[in-house]
């Protein structure tokens, strides 16, 4: 079984060697994870091991560079799909409850008839369902299941519910997600198909002369040489540096997956144009911490308070996100889809905009749909209407506003 796994990784263009494969087998035989011993057969399988333990062991043994983690994850999922769901729930949900047999599709009229619960009622009702439910449900309106109008489950519809066990969002109406999700860092080496983004960002650059005399002043050299009867008189000047400082906060994961290519182009251009650039990731709305590496977002956190204290008011603050979420995620303590935040996202947004007076929000969602998203309207108010579309015109307007 593991020989086929090895060849699957090679097929995925991962630089995995035979030596690393043998290291993995040796680790299994020494009982690093799971049982203390395995079969002496080199074609050993992973039966008896927790799949998540085997995942971390195999990634450690076989992958030597973090840039290959995403390829490894896809190859691992493709090969072991169906063996076990890698998840870390605080309460176990029987996978049988979430088996997909149908995907509910309703008309606009049918959707309008479904009533939504308030935040407190939603959380209290979910707790009761865990206590009451003993078996799988499908197509219903009450219990945890699939294909129905219940606010708890997957592949159905509810205007405001908790998504459980679904691979990705369908209706963009979940207020929490019961799942362990992996986000991918934006690629800052993405080659741009157009120079338009760079041209727009250059409106923000502010050059100044500083430092040692390390740049040829061609105009002055020509002038002095001519005045000196043709004898070469070389004149130097301080190199020009871009003094603009940018703090870039980027939404990642969820609905932002639809905009990865365009955000990567923006990220690449930003890293090229601004020497003084700091960036962090958040999901949907800013809360009490952010991160720089999506794979370690829960182990390598950067407190938002520390970020506010670290950078002074000279920094231009730029948010990048679609602002598409449940309004609870912005306005409600505990509203984050991933954890129970003690303070509402709106409070953190206010603190950031107060700390950095020069700020703007860049939204990759088409501007025509903004009026139909309640969360976008809420976020527009929080950023004093300084929200601009991710278009050439929108970027130019944002950069012009930041230079005022």
C-alpha positions in Angstrom: 0.0 0.0 0.0 2.8 2.5 0.9 4.7 1.7 -2.3 1.6 2.9 -4.3 1.5 5.9 -1.9 5.1 6.7 -2.7 4.5 6.6 -6.4 1.4 8.8 -6.0 3.6 11.4 -4.4 6.1 11.2 -7.2 3.3 11.5 -9.8 2.3 14.7 -8.0 5.8 16.1 -8.9 7.0 15.9 -5.3 10.7 15.5 -4.9 10.4 12.3 -2.7 13.4 10.0 -2.7 13.6 6.2 -1.9 15.8 7.1 1.1 13.0 9.3 2.5 10.5 6.5 1.8 12.7 4.0 3.8 12.9 6.6 6.6 9.1 6.6 6.8 9.0 2.8 6.9 11.6 2.7 9.6 9.7 5.3 11.7 6.6 3.1 11.4 8.5 0.0 12.5 10.0 1.8 15.5 6.5 2.8 16.6 6.9 6.5 16.3 3.1 6.6 15.8 0.4 4.0 16.3 1.2 0.5 17.4 4.7 -0.5 18.5 5.4 -2.7 15.5 4.2 -3.4 12.0 4.6 -6.2 9.6 8.1 -6.8 8.3 6.6 -6.8 4.8 8.0 -3.7 3.0 4.5 -3.2 1.5 3.1 -2.4 5.0 -0.2 -0.5 5.1 -1.5 2.0 7.7 -4.2 -0.1 9.2 -4.2 0.4 13.0 -2.9 3.9 12.7 -4.8 7.1 13.1 -4.7 8.7 9.7 -3.9 12.1 11.1 -0.9 10.7 13.0 0.2 9.0 9.8 -0.3 12.2 7.8 2.1 14.3 10.1 4.7 11.5 10.2 4.7 10.9 6.5 4.9 14.7 5.8 7.8 15.1 8.2 9.7 12.2 6.7 9.0 12.8 3.0 8.6 16.6 2.5 11.7 18.7 3.2 10.4 22.1 2.1 7.2 23.9 3.2 6.5 25.1 -0.4 5.6 21.5 -1.2 3.1 21.1 1.6 0.1 22.0 -0.6 1.1 19.4 -3.3 1.5 16.8 -0.5 -1.9 17.6 1.0 -3.6 17.1 -2.4 -1.8 13.9 -3.2 -2.4 12.5 0.3 -6.1 13.4 0.2 -6.4 11.8 -3.3 -4.8 8.6 -2.2 -6.3 8.1 1.2 -9.7 9.6 0.5 -12.4 7.6 2.2 -10.2 6.0 4.8 -10.8 8.6 7.5 -11.7 12.2 7.7 -8.8 14.2 9.1 -10.5 16.6 11.5 -10.2 17.8 15.1 -13.7 18.3 16.5 -14.3 19.0 20.1 -17.2 16.6 19.8 -17.3 13.6 17.5 -20.0 13.6 14.8 -20.7 10.2 13.2 -19.7 10.4 9.6 -22.8 8.4 8.7 -24.9 11.4 9.6 -23.2 13.5 6.9 -23.2 11.0 4.0 -24.1 12.9 0.9 -27.0 11.3 -1.0 -28.7 14.4 -2.3 -28.0 18.1 -2.6 -31.0 20.3 -2.0 -31.9 22.9 -4.6 -34.8 25.3 -3.8 -36.5 28.0 -5.8 -36.2 31.6 -4.6 -39.8 31.4 -3.3 -39.1 28.3 -1.3 -36.0 29.9 0.2 -37.9 33.0 1.2 -40.3 30.9 3.3 -37.6 29.4 5.5 -37.2 31.4 8.7 -33.8 31.9 10.3 -32.9 31.8 14.0 -31.2 34.5 16.0 -27.6 33.9 17.2 -28.4 32.8 20.8 -31.3 30.6 19.6 -29.0 29.0 17.0 -26.3 28.1 19.4 -28.7 26.8 22.1 -30.6 24.7 19.6 -27.4 23.1 18.3 -26.5 22.1 21.8 -30.0 20.5 22.2 -29.7 18.6 18.9 -26.4 17.0 20.1 -28.2 15.8 23.2 -31.4 14.6 21.3 -30.1 13.1 18.1 -29.3 9.4 17.9 -29.3 8.5 14.2 -28.8 9.9 10.7 -31.3 12.4 9.2 -31.7 13.4 5.6 -33.9 16.0 4.0 -35.4 17.3 7.3 -35.8 20.8 8.8 -34.7 20.1 12.4 -31.9 17.7 13.1 -28.2 17.5 12.0 -28.1 16.0 8.6 -27.9 16.5 4.9 -30.1 17.8 2.0 -32.7 19.5 4.1 -33.6 23.0 5.4 -32.2 22.4 8.9 -29.8 25.1 10.1 -27.3 22.3 11.1 -25.6 20.0 8.5 -24.6 19.9 4.9 -25.8 20.1 1.2 -29.1 21.7 2.1 -30.3 25.3 2.5 -30.9 27.6 5.4 -30.6 31.3 5.4 -28.5 31.3 8.6 -27.0 28.0 9.9 -23.9 26.1 11.0 -22.3 24.2 8.2 -21.1 20.7 9.3 -19.1 18.3 7.3 -19.4 19.9 3.9 -16.3 20.3 1.7 -17.0 23.9 0.8 -19.6 26.6 0.9 -22.5 26.6 -1.5 -25.0 29.3 -0.4 -22.5 31.5 1.5 -25.0 31.8 4.4 -23.3 29.8 7.2 -22.5 31.8 10.4 -20.1 29.1 11.7 -18.3 26.2 10.1 -17.8 22.9 12.0 -14.7 21.7 10.2 -10.9 21.9 10.2 -9.9 24.0 7.1 -6.5 24.5 5.6 -5.8 27.8 3.8 -3.0 28.4 1.3 -0.7 31.3 1.5 -1.0 33.8 -1.4 1.9 33.3 -3.9 4.0 36.5 -3.9 6.0 35.3 -7.0 2.9 35.2 -9.3 3.8 36.6 -12.7 1.5 39.4 -13.7 -0.3 39.2 -17.0 -0.6 43.0 -17.0 1.4 45.9 -15.6 -1.8 47.8 -14.8 -1.8 46.9 -11.1 1.8 48.1 -10.7 1.0 51.3 -12.5 -1.9 52.0 -10.2 0.1 51.3 -7.1 2.9 53.7 -8.1 0.5 56.6 -7.4 1.2 55.8 -3.7 5.0 55.9 -4.0 6.8 58.9 -2.5 10.5 59.1 -3.3 13.1 61.0 -1.3 16.9 61.3 -1.5 18.7 59.7 1.3 21.8 57.7 2.2 25.3 57.7 0.7 26.3 59.1 -2.7 25.8 55.9 -4.7 23.8 56.8 -7.8 25.1 58.6 -10.9 23.5 62.0 -11.4 23.6 61.9 -15.2 22.2 65.4 -15.9 24.5 67.1 -13.4 27.5 65.1 -14.8 26.8 66.3 -18.4 26.4 69.9 -17.2 29.6 70.0 -15.2 31.6 68.2 -17.9 30.5 70.7 -20.5 31.3 73.6 -18.2 34.7 72.1 -17.6 35.8 72.3 -21.3 35.0 68.6 -21.9 37.0 67.2 -19.0 34.9 64.5 -17.4 33.4 65.7 -14.1 31.4 62.8 -12.5 28.7 63.9 -10.1 27.0 61.4 -7.7 23.8 61.7 -5.6 22.0 59.7 -3.0 19.9 56.9 -4.4 16.2 57.4 -4.5 14.2 55.3 -2.0 10.5 54.7 -1.7 9.6 56.0 1.7 6.0 54.8 1.7 5.3 52.2 4.4 2.4 49.8 3.8 0.6 47.4 6.2 -1.3 44.9 4.1 -4.0 42.8 5.8 -5.4 40.1 3.5 -8.5 37.9 3.9 -7.8 34.3 3.0 -9.9 31.1 2.7 -13.7 30.5 2.3 -15.3 32.8 -0.3 -11.8 34.4 -1.0 -10.9 31.2 -2.8 -12.8 32.5 -5.8 -10.4 35.5 -6.0 -7.1 33.8 -5.4 -5.6 34.6 -8.9 -6.4 38.3 -8.7 -5.3 38.8 -5.1 -2.0 37.0 -5.9 -1.4 39.5 -8.7 -2.1 42.3 -6.3 0.2 40.8 -3.7 3.0 40.3 -6.2 2.7 43.9 -7.4 2.6 45.2 -3.9 5.8 43.4 -2.9 7.6 44.7 -5.9 6.5 48.3 -5.6 6.9 48.9 -1.8 10.2 48.4 0.0 8.6 48.9 3.4 5.8 46.3 3.3 4.4 44.3 6.2 1.6 41.8 5.6 -0.7 39.5 7.7 -3.6 37.2 7.0 -7.0 37.1 8.6 -10.2 35.2 7.8 -13.4 37.1 7.0 -13.0 39.8 9.7 -10.1 40.9 11.8 -10.2 39.7 15.5 -7.7 39.5 18.3 -4.9 37.8 16.3 -3.6 37.5 12.7 -0.9 35.3 11.1 1.8 35.2 8.4 1.7 31.5 7.5 -1.7 29.9 6.9 -0.5 26.4 7.8 0.6 27.6 11.3 -2.2 30.1 11.9 -3.1 28.6 15.3 0.5 28.0 16.5 2.2 31.2 15.2 -0.3 34.0 16.1 0.4 37.7 16.1 -1.8 39.6 18.5 -3.6 42.4 16.8 -2.8 44.7 19.8 0.9 43.9 19.2 0.6 44.8 15.5 -1.1 48.1 16.4 1.7 48.9 18.8 4.5 47.8 16.5 3.8 50.0 13.5 3.4 53.7 13.7 0.9 56.0 12.0 3.2 56.5 9.0 2.0 53.1 7.7 -0.7 53.1 5.1 -3.2 50.4 6.1 -4.7 48.4 3.2 -7.3 45.6 3.8 -7.9 43.1 1.0 -11.1 41.0 1.3 -14.5 40.4 -0.2 -16.3 41.3 3.1 -18.7 38.5 2.4 -19.7 36.8 5.6 -22.5 36.6 8.1 -23.0 40.0 9.8 -22.7 38.2 13.1 -19.0 37.7 12.3 -18.5 41.4 12.4 -21.0 42.5 15.1 -21.2 39.6 17.5 -18.7 38.4 20.2 -18.2 34.7 19.4 -19.3 35.3 15.8 -16.1 34.0 14.1 -16.7 30.8 12.1 -13.5 29.3 13.5 -13.4 30.1 17.2 -15.2 32.0 20.0 -13.8 35.5 19.8 -14.3 37.5 23.0 -14.8 40.8 21.2 -16.7 41.6 18.1 -14.7 42.2 14.8 -16.2 45.7 14.6 -14.3 46.7 17.7 -11.0 45.5 16.2 -11.8 47.3 12.9 -12.3 50.5 14.8 -9.1 50.1 16.7 -7.1 49.5 13.5 -8.6 52.4 11.6 -8.0 54.7 14.6 -4.4 53.6 14.9 -3.7 54.1 11.1 -5.6 57.1 9.8 -4.6 56.4 6.2 -6.5 53.3 5.3 -8.5 51.7 2.5 -10.3 48.4 1.8 -9.8 46.7 -1.6 -12.7 44.4 -2.5 -12.3 41.8 -5.2 -16.1 41.2 -5.4 -17.8 42.9 -8.4 -19.0 46.2 -7.2 -22.5 45.5 -8.7 -23.2 42.9 -6.0 -22.1 45.0 -3.0 -25.6 46.3 -2.4 -26.9 42.8 -2.0 -24.5 41.7 0.7 -25.4 42.9 4.2 -21.9 42.3 5.5 -20.4 44.5 2.8 -22.6 47.4 3.8 -21.6 46.9 7.5 -17.9 46.9 6.6 -18.3 49.9 4.4 -19.6 51.8 7.4 -16.8 50.6 9.5 -14.2 51.9 7.0 -16.0 55.2 6.4 -17.0 54.2 2.9 -13.3 53.8 1.9 -14.0 50.6 0.1 -12.8 50.2 -3.5 -13.1 47.5 -6.1 -10.1 45.5 -7.3 -10.1 47.2 -10.7 -7.6 49.6 -12.3 -9.9 52.5 -11.6 -10.6 51.3 -8.0 -6.9 50.9 -7.2 -6.1 54.4 -8.6 -8.9 55.9 -6.5 -7.7 54.1 -3.4 -4.0 55.1 -3.9 -5.1 58.7 -4.6 -7.1 58.8 -1.3 -4.2 57.3 0.6 -1.8 60.1 -0.6 -4.0 62.9 0.7 
